[in-house]
Amino acid sequence: MTPKIDRFLAERQPETPCLVVDLDVISANFGALRSALPQAEIYYAVKANPASPVLQRLVELGSNFDAASLSEIERCLAAGADPSSIAFGNTAKKMGDIASAHSRGVRLYAFDSEPELEKLAVAAPGSEVFCRMLVANRGAAWPLSDKFGCSAEMAVDLMIKARDAGLAARGISFHVGSQQTEPGAWQAAIGEVARIFTALAEKGISLDLVNLGAGFPIRYRDEVPDLPAVSEAIRTGIARAFGNRPPALMIEPGRILTANAGLIRAEVVLVSTKGYGERVRWVYLDIGKFGGLAETMDEAIRYALRTEHPDAETGPVILAGPTCDGADILYERADYRLPMNLKAGDKIDILDAGAYTASYSSVGFNGFPPLREYYL
Ligand SMILES: *Cc1c(COP(=O)(O)O)cnc(C)c1O
């Protein structure tokens, strides 16, 4: 990974497991994203990594923030974010949390249903709102499923109701699913959004904002389309759907800003087999699903691993976490291979682990403490 992280690990020899993040990589990622999509306002998806040093760095860089809870909003404010730079993007919010966010100055809200719209009209009167549209998440390694968004037909009706309720109907959002590897997914969604814009224009409502969500993939173990490929698909999708009247754009990236900025240093606890002469070894690490590697659920996110034996002969392994829960297996089917001479006490690095790890770690299941975090 980065020289800064390697130096820290060599000099400090921190207790494992721990997440080590190089904040300068987040700055570089932010710059790359801004130049790839200069017309889009960046709202960092706080859930990817809500650590204060990350939020502070993004405030310095001029980022906006997509928060899903009152506590995420408070973390952004504490990091120095202006309330006008925060969107409350969860489509299912408690009335009291909306009112608290509104009283703190948050003015941009998401919804995908009429009851949520009614809450916003009462607790955040006059605010700007966007309606989340349901889109297929095919091609995403970490889909957001059917949990969020409504049909295009319903979105049209809800935006009319939003205006009638005194809210500022700004636009439409969608999310193509996280770690999305098909650039065409954004184009299909943009086309649907344009049809909603047209239907509403006929009713006298002119929307001006398309929230493209996120889903930008990063390279873990396997190749993915690069950022230029995705941004080009978005650019042509917008041009095709909106011609010479492009809307304002916003994006809510999480993974692509923080994932490759950090690694998890872990330790091998045990290497064993379940019977004599078995080829496949079980490798138990000191981190598992409950220690922060939740995205290995269904072996969805397949991290690249680095050991201290880069040139050793390798053999097939099943990778498991340290807890006594049968579900705490990381990879059984994903064809992982590790050095034949790997043994207990060896260090192992889980690469590109700066997103969706530390904040997923349990408060102490089986007595294992939450993941330690270092921000450099
Ligand atoms: C999780 C989430 C994101 C971030 O998605 P990434 O694929 O990690 O960039 C953005 N928007 C919403 C609404 C989300 O739930």
The ligand as an SDF file (V2000), in Angstrom:
LIG
                    3D

 15 15  0  0  0  0  0  0  0  0999 V2000
  -24.3150    3.4760    0.6700 C   0  0  0  0  0  0  0  0  0  0  0  0
  -24.8470    4.6100   -0.1120 C   0  0  0  0  0  0  0  0  0  0  0  0
  -24.0050    5.3640   -0.9250 C   0  0  0  0  0  0  0  0  0  0  0  0
  -22.5530    5.0440   -1.1510 C   0  0  0  0  0  0  0  0  0  0  0  0
  -22.4040    4.0590   -2.1140 O   0  0  0  0  0  0  0  0  0  0  0  0
  -20.9700    3.5780   -2.6240 P   0  0  0  0  0  0  0  0  0  0  0  0
  -21.2620    2.5550   -3.6220 O   0  0  0  0  0  0  0  0  0  0  0  0
  -20.2060    3.0880   -1.4450 O   0  0  0  0  0  0  0  0  0  0  0  0
  -20.2470    4.7330   -3.1940 O   0  0  0  0  0  0  0  0  0  0  0  0
  -24.5450    6.4510   -1.5790 C   0  0  0  0  0  0  0  0  0  0  0  0
  -25.8460    6.7800   -1.4630 N   0  0  0  0  0  0  0  0  0  0  0  0
  -26.6810    6.0770   -0.6900 C   0  0  0  0  0  0  0  0  0  0  0  0
  -28.0910    6.5040   -0.5890 C   0  0  0  0  0  0  0  0  0  0  0  0
  -26.2140    4.9630   -0.0050 C   0  0  0  0  0  0  0  0  0  0  0  0
  -27.0620    4.2540    0.7410 O   0  0  0  0  0  0  0  0  0  0  0  0
  1  2  1  0
  2  3  1  0
  2 14  2  0
  3  4  1  0
  3 10  2  0
  4  5  1  0
  5  6  1  0
  6  7  2  0
  6  8  1  0
  6  9  1  0
 10 11  1  0
 11 12  2  0
 12 13  1  0
 12 14  1  0
 14 15  1  0
M  END
$$$$
